[in-house]
């Protein structure tokens, strides 16, 4: 079931909210049980066959978490149990996401000769797998405690985040689900949540979806595109991905808020970033946090400890040496981002996407070390603008690999962008695919860029009403700050009407495939 479907908006969501607050009149447990039930219905609506997989995953991980917590005096056994959990979870992920691709490669190499069929990918398997692995690692470190099966079920299955994130941390969510206040109806939370959801729905249906068809045609035949057509397709995809994921993130935050739950921010105007480090602090923020906490930091800490034992040091001065920088920055960055790329999908193009960003990040870290040796000064506006443009272009190259069906298709698209397929003014190349935007389309694309670069984001519009767990910094155009008023009600009502009328052509969210 999609957030951007009439069934969800006019049936599932109202029934879920009414049932939740009705059940809450009988206590916290009935309300929590209702959330679990509707979340399983939501998940099973797409393909009921995968509901048992989700149930088995929850049962196995909760059981392992219980055993890990009970072995506080036996750290060796705890480590063995955590290792088992990692193997089981990543094994299931590998089976559904990577095994078929591996078999196809082996078949193409002539190593196997059997009929192959691709298994259906369970919706949200990457997200509920990572969520539960994070919980188990926290149990191992003593950072969280077993709070009962029902609380764990609500934490994992809560439908606003189940399919495509954000990747939640148990320490920020469990206390909320234990708080009696979230089970009391709040007109303020409902209006704030509904407003955020409406803004996200408008982004998805009006800004992201209408340009998807031409993008698909272009990426299906990148070798036929001229320079102009290639840039039209690549730039359009960057905007589609931006508003699709921004819209989803807003809708997830809004849905949670309707149930009096606040989510962490997951998307914070990433195209305003002036460096690739800042970009990853603004894009898919809960994934960045997760990878930093459970992958990058442990690798970096392990390397630093080994250097200290070897007498090489791990100070700031050591970071500035070639050997120290390579060991403590380059290695953990490439491992983390390489695995992040593979997490997004099977295929060499996803690994290249990850390694590209690893290269960007490594260069960015090296530049920061060099910059420390120069006096700090205010960055001129034109230098800041150039940094934003450079960051965007780096992201755009990565996005081409991210969207392409293969590495060769990505290279064909990039070849077209640098003119190797011919300049091709409109009317020469690409017209057969109908991917040229024309004057009207390019003006619309400029509007999308203007919104992404200069408008306040959703959490800044709603900042006076604590839309997320974190504190929100003010954005531009403070006059657009949301308030419960007739003017805002009319504006959002009109936005909701436009979004609903645009639902007919709506597609699934891009991150559903991960």
Secondary structure as a PSIPRED ss2 file (coil, helix, strand):
# PSIPRED VFORMAT (PSIPRED V4.0)

   1 X C   1.000  0.000  0.000
   2 X C   1.000  0.000  0.000
   3 X C   1.000  0.000  0.000
   4 X C   1.000  0.000  0.000
   5 X C   1.000  0.000  0.000
   6 X H   0.000  1.000  0.000
   7 X H   0.000  1.000  0.000
   8 X H   0.000  1.000  0.000
   9 X H   0.000  1.000  0.000
  10 X H   0.000  1.000  0.000
  11 X H   0.000  1.000  0.000
  12 X H   0.000  1.000  0.000
  13 X H   0.000  1.000  0.000
  14 X H   0.000  1.000  0.000
  15 X H   0.000  1.000  0.000
  16 X H   0.000  1.000  0.000
  17 X H   0.000  1.000  0.000
  18 X H   0.000  1.000  0.000
  19 X H   0.000  1.000  0.000
  20 X H   0.000  1.000  0.000
  21 X H   0.000  1.000  0.000
  22 X H   0.000  1.000  0.000
  23 X H   0.000  1.000  0.000
  24 X H   0.000  1.000  0.000
  25 X C   1.000  0.000  0.000
  26 X C   1.000  0.000  0.000
  27 X C   1.000  0.000  0.000
  28 X H   0.000  1.000  0.000
  29 X H   0.000  1.000  0.000
  30 X H   0.000  1.000  0.000
  31 X H   0.000  1.000  0.000
  32 X H   0.000  1.000  0.000
  33 X H   0.000  1.000  0.000
  34 X H   0.000  1.000  0.000
  35 X H   0.000  1.000  0.000
  36 X H   0.000  1.000  0.000
  37 X H   0.000  1.000  0.000
  38 X H   0.000  1.000  0.000
  39 X H   0.000  1.000  0.000
  40 X H   0.000  1.000  0.000
  41 X H   0.000  1.000  0.000
  42 X H   0.000  1.000  0.000
  43 X H   0.000  1.000  0.000
  44 X H   0.000  1.000  0.000
  45 X H   0.000  1.000  0.000
  46 X H   0.000  1.000  0.000
  47 X C   1.000  0.000  0.000
  48 X H   0.000  1.000  0.000
  49 X H   0.000  1.000  0.000
  50 X H   0.000  1.000  0.000
  51 X H   0.000  1.000  0.000
  52 X H   0.000  1.000  0.000
  53 X H   0.000  1.000  0.000
  54 X H   0.000  1.000  0.000
  55 X H   0.000  1.000  0.000
  56 X H   0.000  1.000  0.000
  57 X H   0.000  1.000  0.000
  58 X H   0.000  1.000  0.000
  59 X H   0.000  1.000  0.000
  60 X H   0.000  1.000  0.000
  61 X H   0.000  1.000  0.000
  62 X H   0.000  1.000  0.000
  63 X H   0.000  1.000  0.000
  64 X H   0.000  1.000  0.000
  65 X H   0.000  1.000  0.000
  66 X H   0.000  1.000  0.000
  67 X H   0.000  1.000  0.000
  68 X H   0.000  1.000  0.000
  69 X H   0.000  1.000  0.000
  70 X C   1.000  0.000  0.000
  71 X C   1.000  0.000  0.000
  72 X C   1.000  0.000  0.000
  73 X C   1.000  0.000  0.000
  74 X C   1.000  0.000  0.000
  75 X H   0.000  1.000  0.000
  76 X H   0.000  1.000  0.000
  77 X H   0.000  1.000  0.000
  78 X H   0.000  1.000  0.000
  79 X H   0.000  1.000  0.000
  80 X H   0.000  1.000  0.000
  81 X H   0.000  1.000  0.000
  82 X H   0.000  1.000  0.000
  83 X H   0.000  1.000  0.000
  84 X H   0.000  1.000  0.000
  85 X H   0.000  1.000  0.000
  86 X H   0.000  1.000  0.000
  87 X H   0.000  1.000  0.000
  88 X H   0.000  1.000  0.000
  89 X H   0.000  1.000  0.000
  90 X H   0.000  1.000  0.000
  91 X H   0.000  1.000  0.000
  92 X H   0.000  1.000  0.000
  93 X H   0.000  1.000  0.000
  94 X H   0.000  1.000  0.000
  95 X H   0.000  1.000  0.000
  96 X H   0.000  1.000  0.000
  97 X H   0.000  1.000  0.000
  98 X C   1.000  0.000  0.000
  99 X H   0.000  1.000  0.000
 100 X H   0.000  1.000  0.000
 101 X H   0.000  1.000  0.000
 102 X H   0.000  1.000  0.000
 103 X H   0.000  1.000  0.000
 104 X H   0.000  1.000  0.000
 105 X H   0.000  1.000  0.000
 106 X H   0.000  1.000  0.000
 107 X H   0.000  1.000  0.000
 108 X H   0.000  1.000  0.000
 109 X C   1.000  0.000  0.000
 110 X C   1.000  0.000  0.000
 111 X C   1.000  0.000  0.000
 112 X C   1.000  0.000  0.000
 113 X C   1.000  0.000  0.000
 114 X C   1.000  0.000  0.000
 115 X C   1.000  0.000  0.000
 116 X C   1.000  0.000  0.000
 117 X C   1.000  0.000  0.000
 118 X C   1.000  0.000  0.000
 119 X C   1.000  0.000  0.000
 120 X C   1.000  0.000  0.000
 121 X C   1.000  0.000  0.000
 122 X C   1.000  0.000  0.000
 123 X C   1.000  0.000  0.000
 124 X C   1.000  0.000  0.000
 125 X H   0.000  1.000  0.000
 126 X H   0.000  1.000  0.000
 127 X H   0.000  1.000  0.000
 128 X H   0.000  1.000  0.000
 129 X H   0.000  1.000  0.000
 130 X H   0.000  1.000  0.000
 131 X H   0.000  1.000  0.000
 132 X H   0.000  1.000  0.000
 133 X H   0.000  1.000  0.000
 134 X H   0.000  1.000  0.000
 135 X H   0.000  1.000  0.000
 136 X H   0.000  1.000  0.000
 137 X H   0.000  1.000  0.000
 138 X H   0.000  1.000  0.000
 139 X H   0.000  1.000  0.000
 140 X H   0.000  1.000  0.000
 141 X C   1.000  0.000  0.000
 142 X C   1.000  0.000  0.000
 143 X C   1.000  0.000  0.000
 144 X C   1.000  0.000  0.000
 145 X C   1.000  0.000  0.000
 146 X C   1.000  0.000  0.000
 147 X C   1.000  0.000  0.000
 148 X C   1.000  0.000  0.000
 149 X H   0.000  1.000  0.000
 150 X H   0.000  1.000  0.000
 151 X H   0.000  1.000  0.000
 152 X H   0.000  1.000  0.000
 153 X H   0.000  1.000  0.000
 154 X H   0.000  1.000  0.000
 155 X H   0.000  1.000  0.000
 156 X H   0.000  1.000  0.000
 157 X H   0.000  1.000  0.000
 158 X C   1.000  0.000  0.000
 159 X H   0.000  1.000  0.000
 160 X H   0.000  1.000  0.000
 161 X H   0.000  1.000  0.000
 162 X H   0.000  1.000  0.000
 163 X C   1.000  0.000  0.000
 164 X C   1.000  0.000  0.000
 165 X C   1.000  0.000  0.000
 166 X C   1.000  0.000  0.000
 167 X C   1.000  0.000  0.000
 168 X C   1.000  0.000  0.000
 169 X C   1.000  0.000  0.000
 170 X H   0.000  1.000  0.000
 171 X H   0.000  1.000  0.000
 172 X H   0.000  1.000  0.000
 173 X H   0.000  1.000  0.000
 174 X H   0.000  1.000  0.000
 175 X H   0.000  1.000  0.000
 176 X H   0.000  1.000  0.000
 177 X H   0.000  1.000  0.000
 178 X H   0.000  1.000  0.000
 179 X C   1.000  0.000  0.000
 180 X H   0.000  1.000  0.000
 181 X H   0.000  1.000  0.000
 182 X H   0.000  1.000  0.000
 183 X H   0.000  1.000  0.000
 184 X C   1.000  0.000  0.000
 185 X C   1.000  0.000  0.000
 186 X C   1.000  0.000  0.000
 187 X H   0.000  1.000  0.000
 188 X H   0.000  1.000  0.000
 189 X H   0.000  1.000  0.000
 190 X H   0.000  1.000  0.000
 191 X H   0.000  1.000  0.000
 192 X H   0.000  1.000  0.000
 193 X H   0.000  1.000  0.000
 194 X H   0.000  1.000  0.000
 195 X H   0.000  1.000  0.000
 196 X H   0.000  1.000  0.000
 197 X H   0.000  1.000  0.000
 198 X H   0.000  1.000  0.000
 199 X H   0.000  1.000  0.000
 200 X H   0.000  1.000  0.000
 201 X H   0.000  1.000  0.000
 202 X H   0.000  1.000  0.000
 203 X H   0.000  1.000  0.000
 204 X H   0.000  1.000  0.000
 205 X H   0.000  1.000  0.000
 206 X H   0.000  1.000  0.000
 207 X H   0.000  1.000  0.000
 208 X H   0.000  1.000  0.000
 209 X H   0.000  1.000  0.000
 210 X H   0.000  1.000  0.000
 211 X H   0.000  1.000  0.000
 212 X H   0.000  1.000  0.000
 213 X H   0.000  1.000  0.000
 214 X H   0.000  1.000  0.000
 215 X H   0.000  1.000  0.000
 216 X H   0.000  1.000  0.000
 217 X H   0.000  1.000  0.000
 218 X H   0.000  1.000  0.000
 219 X H   0.000  1.000  0.000
 220 X H   0.000  1.000  0.000
 221 X C   1.000  0.000  0.000
 222 X H   0.000  1.000  0.000
 223 X H   0.000  1.000  0.000
 224 X H   0.000  1.000  0.000
 225 X C   1.000  0.000  0.000
 226 X C   1.000  0.000  0.000
 227 X H   0.000  1.000  0.000
 228 X H   0.000  1.000  0.000
 229 X H   0.000  1.000  0.000
 230 X H   0.000  1.000  0.000
 231 X H   0.000  1.000  0.000
 232 X H   0.000  1.000  0.000
 233 X H   0.000  1.000  0.000
 234 X H   0.000  1.000  0.000
 235 X H   0.000  1.000  0.000
 236 X H   0.000  1.000  0.000
 237 X H   0.000  1.000  0.000
 238 X H   0.000  1.000  0.000
 239 X H   0.000  1.000  0.000
 240 X H   0.000  1.000  0.000
 241 X H   0.000  1.000  0.000
 242 X H   0.000  1.000  0.000
 243 X H   0.000  1.000  0.000
 244 X H   0.000  1.000  0.000
 245 X H   0.000  1.000  0.000
 246 X H   0.000  1.000  0.000
 247 X H   0.000  1.000  0.000
 248 X H   0.000  1.000  0.000
 249 X H   0.000  1.000  0.000
 250 X H   0.000  1.000  0.000
 251 X H   0.000  1.000  0.000
 252 X H   0.000  1.000  0.000
 253 X H   0.000  1.000  0.000
 254 X H   0.000  1.000  0.000
 255 X H   0.000  1.000  0.000
 256 X H   0.000  1.000  0.000
 257 X H   0.000  1.000  0.000
 258 X H   0.000  1.000  0.000
 259 X C   1.000  0.000  0.000
 260 X C   1.000  0.000  0.000
 261 X C   1.000  0.000  0.000
 262 X C   1.000  0.000  0.000
 263 X C   1.000  0.000  0.000
 264 X C   1.000  0.000  0.000
 265 X C   1.000  0.000  0.000
 266 X C   1.000  0.000  0.000
 267 X C   1.000  0.000  0.000
 268 X C   1.000  0.000  0.000
 269 X C   1.000  0.000  0.000
 270 X H   0.000  1.000  0.000
 271 X H   0.000  1.000  0.000
 272 X H   0.000  1.000  0.000
 273 X C   1.000  0.000  0.000
 274 X C   1.000  0.000  0.000
 275 X C   1.000  0.000  0.000
 276 X H   0.000  1.000  0.000
 277 X H   0.000  1.000  0.000
 278 X H   0.000  1.000  0.000
 279 X H   0.000  1.000  0.000
 280 X H   0.000  1.000  0.000
 281 X C   1.000  0.000  0.000
 282 X C   1.000  0.000  0.000
 283 X C   1.000  0.000  0.000
 284 X C   1.000  0.000  0.000
 285 X H   0.000  1.000  0.000
 286 X H   0.000  1.000  0.000
 287 X H   0.000  1.000  0.000
 288 X H   0.000  1.000  0.000
 289 X H   0.000  1.000  0.000
 290 X H   0.000  1.000  0.000
 291 X H   0.000  1.000  0.000
 292 X H   0.000  1.000  0.000
 293 X H   0.000  1.000  0.000
 294 X H   0.000  1.000  0.000
 295 X H   0.000  1.000  0.000
 296 X H   0.000  1.000  0.000
 297 X H   0.000  1.000  0.000
 298 X H   0.000  1.000  0.000
 299 X H   0.000  1.000  0.000
 300 X H   0.000  1.000  0.000
 301 X H   0.000  1.000  0.000
 302 X H   0.000  1.000  0.000
 303 X H   0.000  1.000  0.000
 304 X H   0.000  1.000  0.000
 305 X H   0.000  1.000  0.000
 306 X H   0.000  1.000  0.000
 307 X H   0.000  1.000  0.000
 308 X H   0.000  1.000  0.000
 309 X H   0.000  1.000  0.000
 310 X C   1.000  0.000  0.000
 311 X C   1.000  0.000  0.000
 312 X C   1.000  0.000  0.000
 313 X C   1.000  0.000  0.000
 314 X C   1.000  0.000  0.000
 315 X C   1.000  0.000  0.000
 316 X H   0.000  1.000  0.000
 317 X H   0.000  1.000  0.000
 318 X H   0.000  1.000  0.000
 319 X H   0.000  1.000  0.000
 320 X C   1.000  0.000  0.000
 321 X C   1.000  0.000  0.000
 322 X H   0.000  1.000  0.000
 323 X H   0.000  1.000  0.000
 324 X H   0.000  1.000  0.000
 325 X H   0.000  1.000  0.000
 326 X H   0.000  1.000  0.000
 327 X H   0.000  1.000  0.000
 328 X H   0.000  1.000  0.000
 329 X H   0.000  1.000  0.000
 330 X H   0.000  1.000  0.000
 331 X H   0.000  1.000  0.000
 332 X H   0.000  1.000  0.000
 333 X H   0.000  1.000  0.000
 334 X H   0.000  1.000  0.000
 335 X H   0.000  1.000  0.000
 336 X H   0.000  1.000  0.000
 337 X H   0.000  1.000  0.000
 338 X H   0.000  1.000  0.000
 339 X H   0.000  1.000  0.000
 340 X H   0.000  1.000  0.000
 341 X H   0.000  1.000  0.000
 342 X H   0.000  1.000  0.000
 343 X H   0.000  1.000  0.000
 344 X H   0.000  1.000  0.000
 345 X C   1.000  0.000  0.000
 346 X C   1.000  0.000  0.000
 347 X C   1.000  0.000  0.000
 348 X H   0.000  1.000  0.000
 349 X H   0.000  1.000  0.000
 350 X H   0.000  1.000  0.000
 351 X H   0.000  1.000  0.000
 352 X H   0.000  1.000  0.000
 353 X H   0.000  1.000  0.000
 354 X H   0.000  1.000  0.000
 355 X H   0.000  1.000  0.000
 356 X H   0.000  1.000  0.000
 357 X H   0.000  1.000  0.000
 358 X H   0.000  1.000  0.000
 359 X H   0.000  1.000  0.000
 360 X H   0.000  1.000  0.000
 361 X H   0.000  1.000  0.000
 362 X H   0.000  1.000  0.000
 363 X H   0.000  1.000  0.000
 364 X H   0.000  1.000  0.000
 365 X H   0.000  1.000  0.000
 366 X H   0.000  1.000  0.000
 367 X H   0.000  1.000  0.000
 368 X H   0.000  1.000  0.000
 369 X H   0.000  1.000  0.000
 370 X H   0.000  1.000  0.000
 371 X H   0.000  1.000  0.000
 372 X C   1.000  0.000  0.000
 373 X C   1.000  0.000  0.000
 374 X C   1.000  0.000  0.000
 375 X C   1.000  0.000  0.000
 376 X C   1.000  0.000  0.000
 377 X C   1.000  0.000  0.000
 378 X C   1.000  0.000  0.000
 379 X C   1.000  0.000  0.000
 380 X C   1.000  0.000  0.000
 381 X H   0.000  1.000  0.000
 382 X H   0.000  1.000  0.000
 383 X H   0.000  1.000  0.000
 384 X H   0.000  1.000  0.000
 385 X H   0.000  1.000  0.000
 386 X H   0.000  1.000  0.000
 387 X H   0.000  1.000  0.000
 388 X H   0.000  1.000  0.000
 389 X H   0.000  1.000  0.000
 390 X H   0.000  1.000  0.000
 391 X H   0.000  1.000  0.000
 392 X H   0.000  1.000  0.000
 393 X H   0.000  1.000  0.000
 394 X H   0.000  1.000  0.000
 395 X H   0.000  1.000  0.000
 396 X H   0.000  1.000  0.000
 397 X H   0.000  1.000  0.000
 398 X H   0.000  1.000  0.000
 399 X H   0.000  1.000  0.000
 400 X H   0.000  1.000  0.000
 401 X H   0.000  1.000  0.000
 402 X H   0.000  1.000  0.000
 403 X H   0.000  1.000  0.000
 404 X C   1.000  0.000  0.000
 405 X C   1.000  0.000  0.000
 406 X C   1.000  0.000  0.000
 407 X H   0.000  1.000  0.000
 408 X H   0.000  1.000  0.000
 409 X H   0.000  1.000  0.000
 410 X H   0.000  1.000  0.000
 411 X H   0.000  1.000  0.000
 412 X H   0.000  1.000  0.000
 413 X H   0.000  1.000  0.000
 414 X H   0.000  1.000  0.000
 415 X H   0.000  1.000  0.000
 416 X H   0.000  1.000  0.000
 417 X H   0.000  1.000  0.000
 418 X C   1.000  0.000  0.000
 419 X C   1.000  0.000  0.000
 420 X C   1.000  0.000  0.000
 421 X C   1.000  0.000  0.000
 422 X C   1.000  0.000  0.000
 423 X C   1.000  0.000  0.000
 424 X C   1.000  0.000  0.000
 425 X C   1.000  0.000  0.000
 426 X C   1.000  0.000  0.000
 427 X C   1.000  0.000  0.000
 428 X C   1.000  0.000  0.000
 429 X C   1.000  0.000  0.000
 430 X C   1.000  0.000  0.000
 431 X H   0.000  1.000  0.000
 432 X H   0.000  1.000  0.000
 433 X H   0.000  1.000  0.000
 434 X C   1.000  0.000  0.000
 435 X C   1.000  0.000  0.000
 436 X C   1.000  0.000  0.000
 437 X C   1.000  0.000  0.000
 438 X H   0.000  1.000  0.000
 439 X H   0.000  1.000  0.000
 440 X H   0.000  1.000  0.000
 441 X H   0.000  1.000  0.000
 442 X H   0.000  1.000  0.000
 443 X H   0.000  1.000  0.000
 444 X H   0.000  1.000  0.000
 445 X H   0.000  1.000  0.000
 446 X H   0.000  1.000  0.000
 447 X H   0.000  1.000  0.000
 448 X H   0.000  1.000  0.000
 449 X H   0.000  1.000  0.000
 450 X H   0.000  1.000  0.000
 451 X H   0.000  1.000  0.000
 452 X H   0.000  1.000  0.000
 453 X H   0.000  1.000  0.000
 454 X H   0.000  1.000  0.000
 455 X C   1.000  0.000  0.000
 456 X C   1.000  0.000  0.000
 457 X C   1.000  0.000  0.000
 458 X H   0.000  1.000  0.000
 459 X H   0.000  1.000  0.000
 460 X H   0.000  1.000  0.000
 461 X H   0.000  1.000  0.000
 462 X C   1.000  0.000  0.000
 463 X H   0.000  1.000  0.000
 464 X H   0.000  1.000  0.000
 465 X H   0.000  1.000  0.000
 466 X C   1.000  0.000  0.000
 467 X C   1.000  0.000  0.000
 468 X C   1.000  0.000  0.000
 469 X C   1.000  0.000  0.000
 470 X C   1.000  0.000  0.000
 471 X C   1.000  0.000  0.000
 472 X C   1.000  0.000  0.000
 473 X C   1.000  0.000  0.000
 474 X C   1.000  0.000  0.000
 475 X C   1.000  0.000  0.000
 476 X C   1.000  0.000  0.000
 477 X C   1.000  0.000  0.000
 478 X H   0.000  1.000  0.000
 479 X H   0.000  1.000  0.000
 480 X H   0.000  1.000  0.000
 481 X C   1.000  0.000  0.000
 482 X C   1.000  0.000  0.000
 483 X C   1.000  0.000  0.000
 484 X C   1.000  0.000  0.000
 485 X C   1.000  0.000  0.000
 486 X H   0.000  1.000  0.000
 487 X H   0.000  1.000  0.000
 488 X H   0.000  1.000  0.000
 489 X H   0.000  1.000  0.000
 490 X H   0.000  1.000  0.000
 491 X H   0.000  1.000  0.000
 492 X H   0.000  1.000  0.000
 493 X H   0.000  1.000  0.000
 494 X H   0.000  1.000  0.000
 495 X H   0.000  1.000  0.000
 496 X H   0.000  1.000  0.000
 497 X H   0.000  1.000  0.000
 498 X H   0.000  1.000  0.000
 499 X H   0.000  1.000  0.000
 500 X H   0.000  1.000  0.000
 501 X H   0.000  1.000  0.000
 502 X H   0.000  1.000  0.000
 503 X H   0.000  1.000  0.000
 504 X H   0.000  1.000  0.000
 505 X H   0.000  1.000  0.000
 506 X C   1.000  0.000  0.000
 507 X C   1.000  0.000  0.000
 508 X C   1.000  0.000  0.000
 509 X C   1.000  0.000  0.000
 510 X H   0.000  1.000  0.000
 511 X H   0.000  1.000  0.000
 512 X H   0.000  1.000  0.000
 513 X H   0.000  1.000  0.000
 514 X C   1.000  0.000  0.000
